[in-house]
Amino acid sequence: MRGLWSTLALVLVLAGLGAYIYFVESDKPAPGLEPNEKVFAVESGTIQEVRVTAGGETTVLVKKDTGWQITEPVATEADPTEASSLVTNIASLETSRVIDENASDLAPYGLAEPRIKVAFKANGNLSGEVYLGDKTPMQGDLYAMKAGEKKVFLVSSYIETTFDKKPFDLRDKRVVKFERDKVDSLELARGSETMRLTRSGSDWKVERPVAGRADYSTVEGLLTRLSTAGMASIVEDSAADLAKFGLNPPTMRIAAGAGSSQAVLEIGRSEGAQPYARDVARSMVFTLDTTLAEDLTKPFDDYRKKELFDARPFSMERVRIARATDGPARTWTFEKVKDGDTEKWRVTPEGGQAADTDRVKVDDFLNKLTDLRVTTFVSSSTSTGLGAPILNVAVSYDGGKFERVRVGRAGQKHYGNREGEQVTGEVDQAVVDAALQALDAALAPPAPTAEATAKP
């Protein structure tokens, strides 16, 4: 009986201890999880001015209605990403550990002459300034202190890359400014070469020097690179002598137009791998980063579309082809028709009767046909044989669209041209031969089925 009472007593003691732990100790934060103390009690959205001193240079950024502006050492736009990073990290800066509550000698911490100083002003007359010194021996933290105090504490060393910024690092370094999505024209000039491209809806076209289709992805790629290209360095803030930079006249000129407005970038001679350039709306001369390097030497014909057909095999509905490779021209018409729930191709020779044909072979022929593309554009004086083409193909597709392509032969070379376009280019002979061989296969009668060959 005595043992039973002892056991009950122990149970009651343990239950009481458990209740104490649950109701008292559970309210205490777990060791090591206490939040670090914020260096400044400020919200990033309320900060209106930031002063950064690093590498012996000071930059002052001020928040305006139009965005962040640099007011010192020059008046210019700030890089919005850099400005946002500054204010976010000021507001989130935390003390990881206090080293000395009342330091008498700041030199061991690199704070006697701080490498970096960051000050801010915010709404409600809030302000603050922090000094950053050396890294700790393990490199994981920086010694820091607030202006007007003697307490030395640690902050994470990753914020060094955010605050260690000179004026050039914090300024907007875009080489030319425009609203990319509103651009409806592009003009390229290099030496005696010029090209003008215009956008109509989602399509780009070449207007000059010879009208034709433009390669959408190539033109859009240039626009993207132009809108994101940055300055590698600023050579002169107000350049008077443009000739010494090869900018009078420039070696290349790129103009992006949106309605009646234009943003123009002029490129001059190169200093090493980086060419001099200027935005004609500003007086400075700078060097370009490598973003546009390929575009500065790219042949203008690369902006033209080289595929002879816009239609894709799956979108074709009717294909009329005249072939004159070995004697008088012969003509056939391929037409896609419904066969119950499926589709099939029928072929009709000119003056003959329609007949079913092998769909796999027709699809292969159409794939080979759409492989036809220009490898090199040629001048209008080139002999192309297009006056008497060896192939003349008319395609109806996408419920109403139409295109016609001709292929000519002159000597050992083949040339292609689209109806309505003035440009002509050389076409690879192997690709033409592959299309002709696939046509022969598609015109061959389909193999008889097992049922047709079975004996009664």
Rosetta blueprint (number, residue, H / E / L):
1 M L
2 R H
3 G H
4 L H
5 W H
6 S H
7 T H
8 L H
9 A H
10 L H
11 V H
12 L H
13 V H
14 L H
15 A H
16 G H
17 L H
18 G H
19 A H
20 Y H
21 I H
22 Y H
23 F H
24 V L
25 E H
26 S H
27 D H
28 K L
29 P L
30 A L
31 P L
32 G L
33 L L
34 E L
35 P L
36 N L
37 E E
38 K E
39 V L
40 F L
41 A L
42 V L
43 E L
44 S H
45 G H
46 T H
47 I E
48 Q E
49 E E
50 V E
51 R E
52 V E
53 T E
54 A E
55 G L
56 G L
57 E E
58 T E
59 T E
60 V E
61 L E
62 V E
63 K E
64 K E
65 D L
66 T L
67 G E
68 W E
69 Q E
70 I E
71 T E
72 E E
73 P L
74 V L
75 A L
76 T E
77 E E
78 A E
79 D L
80 P H
81 T H
82 E H
83 A H
84 S H
85 S H
86 L H
87 V H
88 T H
89 N H
90 I H
91 A H
92 S H
93 L L
94 E E
95 T E
96 S L
97 R E
98 V E
99 I E
100 D E
101 E L
102 N L
103 A L
104 S L
105 D L
106 L L
107 A H
108 P H
109 Y H
110 G L
111 L L
112 A L
113 E L
114 P L
115 R L
116 I E
117 K E
118 V E
119 A E
120 F E
121 K E
122 A E
123 N H
124 G H
125 N H
126 L E
127 S E
128 G E
129 E E
130 V E
131 Y E
132 L E
133 G E
134 D E
135 K E
136 T L
137 P L
138 M L
139 Q L
140 G L
141 D E
142 L E
143 Y E
144 A E
145 M E
146 K E
147 A L
148 G L
149 E L
150 K L
151 K L
152 V E
153 F E
154 L E
155 V E
156 S E
157 S H
158 Y H
159 I H
160 E H
161 T H
162 T H
163 F H
164 D L
165 K L
166 K L
167 P H
168 F H
169 D H
170 L H
171 R E
172 D L
173 K L
174 R E
175 V L
176 V L
177 K L
178 F L
179 E L
180 R H
181 D H
182 K H
183 V L
184 D L
185 S E
186 L E
187 E E
188 L E
189 A E
190 R E
191 G L
192 S L
193 E E
194 T E
195 M E
196 R E
197 L E
198 T E
199 R E
200 S E
201 G L
202 S L
203 D E
204 W E
205 K E
206 V E
207 E E
208 R E
209 P L
210 V L
211 A L
212 G E
213 R E
214 A E
215 D L
216 Y H
217 S H
218 T H
219 V H
220 E H
221 G H
222 L H
223 L H
224 T H
225 R H
226 L H
227 S H
228 T H
229 A L
230 G E
231 M E
232 A E
233 S E
234 I E
235 V E
236 E E
237 D L
238 S L
239 A L
240 A L
241 D L
242 L L
243 A H
244 K H
245 F H
246 G L
247 L L
248 N L
249 P L
250 P L
251 T L
252 M E
253 R E
254 I E
255 A E
256 A E
257 G E
258 A E
259 G L
260 S L
261 S E
262 Q E
263 A E
264 V E
265 L E
266 E E
267 I E
268 G E
269 R E
270 S E
271 E E
272 G L
273 A L
274 Q E
275 P E
276 Y E
277 A E
278 R E
279 D E
280 V L
281 A L
282 R L
283 S L
284 M L
285 V E
286 F E
287 T E
288 L E
289 D L
290 T H
291 T H
292 L H
293 A L
294 E H
295 D H
296 L H
297 T L
298 K L
299 P L
300 F H
301 D H
302 D H
303 Y H
304 R E
305 K L
306 K L
307 E E
308 L L
309 F L
310 D L
311 A L
312 R L
313 P H
314 F H
315 S H
316 M E
317 E E
318 R E
319 V E
320 R E
321 I E
322 A E
323 R E
324 A L
325 T L
326 D L
327 G L
328 P L
329 A L
330 R E
331 T E
332 W E
333 T E
334 F E
335 E E
336 K E
337 V E
338 K E
339 D E
340 G L
341 D L
342 T E
343 E E
344 K E
345 W E
346 R E
347 V E
348 T E
349 P E
350 E L
351 G L
352 G L
353 Q L
354 A L
355 A E
356 D E
357 T L
358 D L
359 R H
360 V H
361 K H
362 V H
363 D H
364 D H
365 F H
366 L H
367 N H
368 K H
369 L H
370 T L
371 D L
372 L L
373 R E
374 V E
375 T E
376 T E
377 F E
378 V E
379 S L
380 S L
381 S L
382 T L
383 S L
384 T L
385 G L
386 L L
387 G L
388 A L
389 P L
390 I L
391 L E
392 N E
393 V E
394 A E
395 V E
396 S E
397 Y E
398 D L
399 G L
400 G L
401 K E
402 F E
403 E E
404 R E
405 V E
406 R E
407 V E
408 G E
409 R E
410 A E
411 G L
412 Q L
413 K E
414 H E
415 Y E
416 G E
417 N E
418 R E
419 E L
420 G L
421 E L
422 Q L
423 V L
424 T E
425 G E
426 E E
427 V E
428 D L
429 Q H
430 A H
431 V H
432 V H
433 D H
434 A H
435 A H
436 L H
437 Q H
438 A H
439 L H
440 D H
441 A H
442 A H
443 L H
444 A L
445 P L
446 P L
447 A L
448 P L
449 T L
450 A H
451 E H
452 A H
453 T H
454 A L
455 K L
456 P L
